[in-house]
Structure formats: structure tokens, C-alpha cells
Amino acid sequence: MNPNIPVLYSFRRCPYAMRARMAIKKAEINIELREVLLRNKPLQLLAISAKATVPVLQLPDGTVIDESLGIMHWALTNNDPDNCLQKEIAEDILPLIQWNDGEFKYYLDRYKYADRYPEHNEKFYRDKGEVFLMELEKRLTKKNFLCSNDFSMADMAIFPFIRQFAHVHLDWFQASEYSHLKPWLSKHIESPLFVSIMEKYPSWQAGDEVVCF
């Protein structure tokens, strides 16, 4: 470990970790990346976070940030060359992210793993999730991105979860009438930013060579 750079414990496919990595990459901050095997979490992660859920960022001074939004705010507050925070419209950005992280994520989990939640069928959970998708579609009919004509923290924070929702049944999503949401999603999936943070790394173990991100 380089004591002068932050350490990020991450899992490549986790949407929370994705958005944290995107914010760090956008902020052009060098970190040490530690890819975590979720079924065998390293003791170093367990020692600094009682939750032990990725992402977890440990700063050189020992400070630990174990919420993805906290990591995003930390990174973009340090350096935000493209004004992703867009503080002037924070009153629009933050509630939209909260909707994503709350009600939408609740139904996303049940749609993705409907067999684990037999109280309702898969379509019920998808319909509930679509309430959020319809809100995003409506926004994208008026602006290039979710909250303005420029890419913001809202797009960065929400996109990984829409990607996950779409991939539950990709044929259904591609055949849907979300004529603005579908290209918005494709644009983010194909973006250099997302491609850059999705590089594959082996799971980290103490003593491994440092992976700089």
C-alpha cells in the first residue's frame, strides 16, 4: 500500500461500486484499487468497515468512507473539471438519486430475483420499477441528460442501476417504447468513462502488486 494515495475496495459488477469508480475517474484522482471477492472478503476491509459492503474508500489519513454517494461527493468536491456536481440544481439532483436508491432499487432487486420474492410476480415488480423509468424518459424528452443538458452526478449515480434493470430481460427493454431512455443508456454503456472503469482485475489479496486506478 502506498500510504500517500487512497485505497478503494470495489467489486467490478456492483452498481454502487461502478458509480464510485466513475466519480473517482472523472475527478482524475489516483487510487489503489482492491477488487474484492464478495464471498471471501479480505480482513483489511472487515477491519475498517463494519458493513463490509463495497465500495469502501480509505483515505491516507485513515478516514473511511463506506457509502458510494459519500465517495462520489468526496471525489468531485476535490476535483470536478466537468461540473458534475452542478450545485446550482442540487435540489433536483439529490431527490432523483434518493428515488433511485430507495423505491426503485427496492423493486429492481425484486424484479431481478423475483423467485426470492413470491409475494408478487415478476411483472408486478417490473411495473413498479417502470414508474421511475417513465420519470427518466419524461426528463430526457426535455434535456440531454437527467437534470440538465450536461452530464451530472445524477446520470453517473443512476445509470448503473438502469443498466441492471434493462439487463434482467434485455429483449423486453430493447422492444420497449423508451425512445429517449434507451439511447441515453447505450451512450453511457459505450462511453470511454464507463469502459475505463470496467477493466477486469483479479481479486485482491494482501501482498499482491498494487493496482493503480
ZIMO-V478099 format. One record per residue. N is the residue number from 0. RES is the residue in one small letter. PSI is psi in degrees with one decimal (NA if undefined). NEAR is the number of other C-alpha atoms within 12 Angstrom. D_FIRST is the distance of its C-alpha to the first C-alpha in Angstrom with 2 decimals. Layout:
N/RES/PSI/NEAR/D_FIRST  N/RES/PSI/NEAR/D_FIRST
//
This chain:
0/m/130.9/24/0.00  1/n/114.9/17/3.78  2/p/-7.9/14/5.96  3/n/-3.3/15/8.64  4/i/151.2/22/8.33  5/p/157.4/32/9.15  6/v/128.0/39/8.02  7/l/120.5/44/11.24  8/y/124.9/47/12.55  9/s/166.8/45/15.55  10/f/122.4/34/18.52  11/r/-43.8/33/20.20  12/r/-3.5/27/23.75  13/c/124.9/26/23.48  14/p/-32.0/34/25.43  15/y/-42.4/36/23.57  16/a/-34.6/39/20.22  17/m/-48.5/41/22.11  18/r/-31.0/44/23.32  19/a/-44.3/47/20.03  20/r/-38.4/51/18.57  21/m/-42.8/45/21.83  22/a/-41.9/44/21.69  23/i/-41.8/43/18.21  24/k/-42.6/33/19.51  25/k/-37.2/35/22.75  26/a/-6.1/29/21.13  27/e/42.6/20/19.36  28/i/129.6/31/16.03  29/n/131.2/25/12.87  30/i/166.0/31/10.22  31/e/124.4/30/7.57  32/l/128.5/41/10.14  33/r/105.4/40/10.31  34/e/126.2/39/13.97  35/v/136.5/33/15.56  36/l/111.3/24/18.61  37/l/-28.8/23/20.80  38/r/-3.3/10/22.88  39/n/67.6/16/20.04  40/k/138.2/26/17.45  41/p/148.3/25/14.31  42/l/-31.2/18/14.69  43/q/-35.2/24/11.52  44/l/-45.6/33/13.43  45/l/-30.3/20/16.66  46/a/-26.5/15/15.53  47/i/-11.2/25/14.91  48/s/116.4/24/17.72  49/a/-32.5/15/21.16  50/k/-38.8/16/22.11  51/a/32.3/28/19.25  52/t/136.3/30/20.52  53/v/152.4/40/18.54  54/p/153.3/40/17.53  55/v/129.3/41/15.31  56/l/127.2/40/13.30  57/q/120.2/35/11.22  58/l/160.5/27/11.59  59/p/-27.9/19/10.06  60/d/4.0/13/13.21  61/g/-12.3/16/12.74  62/t/138.5/17/15.33  63/v/129.3/28/15.41  64/i/114.3/33/17.58  65/d/27.0/31/18.79  66/e/135.9/27/21.71  67/s/-41.3/36/21.75  68/l/-35.8/36/24.30  69/g/-40.2/26/22.36  70/i/-42.2/40/19.38  71/m/-46.4/38/22.01  72/h/-42.1/32/23.68  73/w/-48.7/29/20.58  74/a/-49.5/35/19.72  75/l/-23.8/32/23.37  76/t/-32.8/25/24.17  77/n/-38.8/21/21.62  78/n/119.4/21/23.09  79/d/68.9/26/25.95  80/p/-25.0/20/27.59  81/d/13.7/18/29.82  82/n/49.6/25/30.80  83/c/-28.3/36/29.61  84/l/-35.3/36/29.94  85/q/61.0/26/33.61  86/k/-26.5/20/34.10  87/e/-18.1/14/37.84  88/i/29.8/21/38.16  89/a/-30.7/20/35.66  90/e/-14.7/15/38.61  91/d/-40.3/21/38.96  92/i/-50.5/29/35.34  93/l/-45.4/26/34.14  94/p/-33.1/19/37.06  95/l/-41.7/30/36.72  96/i/-39.3/34/33.07  97/q/-38.3/21/34.17  98/w/-45.1/25/36.92  99/n/-48.4/35/34.52  100/d/-19.2/29/32.13  101/g/-94.6/18/35.08  102/e/-44.4/22/38.34  103/f/-44.8/32/37.33  104/k/-36.3/31/34.26  105/y/-49.4/24/36.56  106/y/-29.8/34/39.03  107/l/-46.7/38/36.52  108/d/-40.0/27/35.18  109/r/-30.9/28/38.77  110/y/-42.8/32/39.81  111/k/-36.4/29/37.01  112/y/53.6/22/37.65  113/a/-29.6/21/41.32  114/d/-20.3/15/42.18  115/r/-13.1/13/40.08  116/y/72.1/18/42.08  117/p/1.1/14/45.71  118/e/-31.5/13/47.17  119/h/165.9/18/47.56  120/n/172.9/19/47.47  121/e/-42.0/24/44.96  122/k/-36.9/23/47.16  123/f/-47.4/20/47.36  124/y/-38.1/30/43.59  125/r/-43.6/31/43.50  126/d/-40.5/20/46.34  127/k/-41.2/24/44.56  128/g/-31.0/33/41.43  129/e/-18.5/29/43.66  130/v/-41.7/21/44.68  131/f/-42.4/34/41.31  132/l/-39.7/40/41.56  133/m/-35.1/25/45.00  134/e/-43.1/22/43.71  135/l/-42.1/35/41.13  136/e/-43.7/28/43.87  137/k/-43.0/21/46.14  138/r/-40.6/27/43.60  139/l/-11.6/27/42.96  140/t/-16.5/22/46.70  141/k/-25.5/16/46.59  142/k/163.4/19/43.29  143/n/-30.5/23/40.93  144/f/-177.1/31/38.07  145/l/-35.5/38/38.04  146/c/-8.2/36/38.57  147/s/-172.5/26/39.54  148/n/4.1/18/40.12  149/d/149.7/20/36.50  150/f/130.9/32/33.32  151/s/178.0/38/31.90  152/m/-29.3/44/29.38  153/a/-48.2/41/32.10  154/d/-43.9/40/32.08  155/m/-40.5/47/28.31  156/a/-31.5/40/28.20  157/i/-34.7/44/31.31  158/f/-45.2/40/31.26  159/p/-28.3/37/28.93  160/f/-34.5/39/31.33  161/i/-38.8/40/34.41  162/r/-43.6/36/32.95  163/q/-43.6/29/32.56  164/f/-46.0/38/36.10  165/a/-36.7/30/37.57  166/h/-4.5/21/36.13  167/v/-47.8/24/37.72  168/h/86.8/21/40.94  169/l/-36.7/16/40.32  170/d/-41.2/11/43.97  171/w/-46.1/16/45.14  172/f/-43.4/25/42.82  173/q/-28.5/21/43.84  174/a/-5.4/12/47.48  175/s/171.3/18/47.15  176/e/23.0/16/48.68  177/y/76.2/25/45.52  178/s/-17.9/21/46.44  179/h/-36.0/26/43.95  180/l/-38.1/36/41.09  181/k/-49.4/30/40.92  182/p/-32.0/23/40.41  183/w/-45.2/31/37.95  184/l/-46.5/35/35.85  185/s/-39.5/22/36.26  186/k/-39.9/22/35.30  187/h/-39.8/29/31.94  188/i/-37.7/28/31.26  189/e/-2.7/16/32.09  190/s/147.1/19/30.32  191/p/-33.2/15/27.72  192/l/-51.4/24/25.42  193/f/-43.4/32/25.65  194/v/-39.6/19/25.61  195/s/-29.2/21/22.37  196/i/-0.6/34/20.49  197/m/12.6/28/22.05  198/e/142.3/19/20.56  199/k/137.2/19/19.94  200/y/150.2/23/16.70  201/p/155.6/18/16.61  202/s/142.2/24/15.49  203/w/142.2/30/11.93  204/q/150.4/23/11.68  205/a/133.7/16/9.39  206/g/-10.7/11/8.92  207/d/158.5/15/9.50  208/e/140.1/16/8.93  209/v/132.5/24/6.76  210/v/113.1/26/9.61  211/c/135.1/20/10.30  212/f/NA/29/13.14
//
